[in-house]
């Protein structure tokens, strides 16, 4: 179902642009998420913070 008056290169270029607009953010977010995985997870950060608080309160007594 090609729209009349649109040439094939125009249709292909529109499809490529739409594909890039969908895939590019996915790739960027995947790289950012993988970069965060190299560091500590949120649960590890919470555990360390809890241990830090516990150690402070134990030292006060």
C-alpha positions as protocol buffer text, in pm:
chain_id: "A"
residue {
  index: 1
  type: UNK
  ca { x: 0 y: 0 z: 0 }
}
residue {
  index: 2
  type: UNK
  ca { x: 228 y: 272 z: -129 }
}
residue {
  index: 3
  type: UNK
  ca { x: 94 y: 624 z: -116 }
}
residue {
  index: 4
  type: UNK
  ca { x: 65 y: 759 z: -468 }
}
residue {
  index: 5
  type: UNK
  ca { x: 316 y: 1023 z: -563 }
}
residue {
  index: 6
  type: UNK
  ca { x: 582 y: 909 z: -316 }
}
residue {
  index: 7
  type: UNK
  ca { x: 892 y: 765 z: -472 }
}
residue {
  index: 8
  type: UNK
  ca { x: 1056 y: 451 z: -337 }
}
residue {
  index: 9
  type: UNK
  ca { x: 1374 y: 629 z: -214 }
}
residue {
  index: 10
  type: UNK
  ca { x: 1160 y: 874 z: -16 }
}
residue {
  index: 11
  type: UNK
  ca { x: 970 y: 589 z: 150 }
}
residue {
  index: 12
  type: UNK
  ca { x: 1293 y: 404 z: 232 }
}
residue {
  index: 13
  type: UNK
  ca { x: 1457 y: 716 z: 375 }
}
residue {
  index: 14
  type: UNK
  ca { x: 1151 y: 786 z: 595 }
}
residue {
  index: 15
  type: UNK
  ca { x: 1160 y: 427 z: 718 }
}
residue {
  index: 16
  type: UNK
  ca { x: 1533 y: 452 z: 797 }
}
residue {
  index: 17
  type: UNK
  ca { x: 1485 y: 779 z: 986 }
}
residue {
  index: 18
  type: UNK
  ca { x: 1201 y: 632 z: 1193 }
}
residue {
  index: 19
  type: UNK
  ca { x: 1408 y: 322 z: 1262 }
}
residue {
  index: 20
  type: UNK
  ca { x: 1702 y: 535 z: 1379 }
}
residue {
  index: 21
  type: UNK
  ca { x: 1476 y: 742 z: 1605 }
}
residue {
  index: 22
  type: UNK
  ca { x: 1353 y: 422 z: 1771 }
}
residue {
  index: 23
  type: UNK
  ca { x: 1679 y: 227 z: 1793 }
}
residue {
  index: 24
  type: UNK
  ca { x: 1920 y: 506 z: 1892 }
}
residue {
  index: 25
  type: UNK
  ca { x: 1762 y: 578 z: 2235 }
}
residue {
  index: 26
  type: UNK
  ca { x: 1749 y: 204 z: 2306 }
}
residue {
  index: 27
  type: UNK
  ca { x: 2119 y: 165 z: 2233 }
}
residue {
  index: 28
  type: UNK
  ca { x: 2212 y: 466 z: 2444 }
}
residue {
  index: 29
  type: UNK
  ca { x: 2006 y: 348 z: 2741 }
}
residue {
  index: 30
  type: UNK
  ca { x: 2150 y: -4 z: 2709 }
}
residue {
  index: 31
  type: UNK
  ca { x: 2504 y: 134 z: 2722 }
}
residue {
  index: 32
  type: UNK
  ca { x: 2419 y: 352 z: 3022 }
}
residue {
  index: 33
  type: UNK
  ca { x: 2261 y: 60 z: 3206 }
}
residue {
  index: 34
  type: UNK
  ca { x: 2559 y: -163 z: 3133 }
}
residue {
  index: 35
  type: UNK
  ca { x: 2791 y: 109 z: 3261 }
}
residue {
  index: 36
  type: UNK
  ca { x: 2593 y: 125 z: 3586 }
}
residue {
  index: 37
  type: UNK
  ca { x: 2614 y: -252 z: 3625 }
}
residue {
  index: 38
  type: UNK
  ca { x: 2992 y: -224 z: 3656 }
}
residue {
  index: 39
  type: UNK
  ca { x: 2938 y: -27 z: 3973 }
}
residue {
  index: 40
  type: UNK
  ca { x: 2747 y: -132 z: 4283 }
}
residue {
  index: 41
  type: UNK
  ca { x: 2378 y: -209 z: 4261 }
}
residue {
  index: 42
  type: UNK
  ca { x: 2123 y: -6 z: 4452 }
}
residue {
  index: 43
  type: UNK
  ca { x: 2080 y: -281 z: 4712 }
}
residue {
  index: 44
  type: UNK
  ca { x: 2455 y: -288 z: 4775 }
}
residue {
  index: 45
  type: UNK
  ca { x: 2453 y: 89 z: 4826 }
}
residue {
  index: 46
  type: UNK
  ca { x: 2160 y: 60 z: 5069 }
}
residue {
  index: 47
  type: UNK
  ca { x: 2335 y: -220 z: 5259 }
}
residue {
  index: 48
  type: UNK
  ca { x: 2657 y: -17 z: 5290 }
}
residue {
  index: 49
  type: UNK
  ca { x: 2467 y: 292 z: 5406 }
}
residue {
  index: 50
  type: UNK
  ca { x: 2282 y: 86 z: 5669 }
}
residue {
  index: 51
  type: UNK
  ca { x: 2609 y: -63 z: 5793 }
}
residue {
  index: 52
  type: UNK
  ca { x: 2762 y: 285 z: 5809 }
}
residue {
  index: 53
  type: UNK
  ca { x: 2470 y: 413 z: 6021 }
}
residue {
  index: 54
  type: UNK
  ca { x: 2489 y: 107 z: 6248 }
}
residue {
  index: 55
  type: UNK
  ca { x: 2861 y: 154 z: 6300 }
}
residue {
  index: 56
  type: UNK
  ca { x: 2812 y: 522 z: 6392 }
}
residue {
  index: 57
  type: UNK
  ca { x: 2546 y: 441 z: 6652 }
}
residue {
  index: 58
  type: UNK
  ca { x: 2757 y: 160 z: 6801 }
}
residue {
  index: 59
  type: UNK
  ca { x: 3057 y: 393 z: 6839 }
}
residue {
  index: 60
  type: UNK
  ca { x: 2849 y: 654 z: 7026 }
}
residue {
  index: 61
  type: UNK
  ca { x: 2760 y: 408 z: 7303 }
}
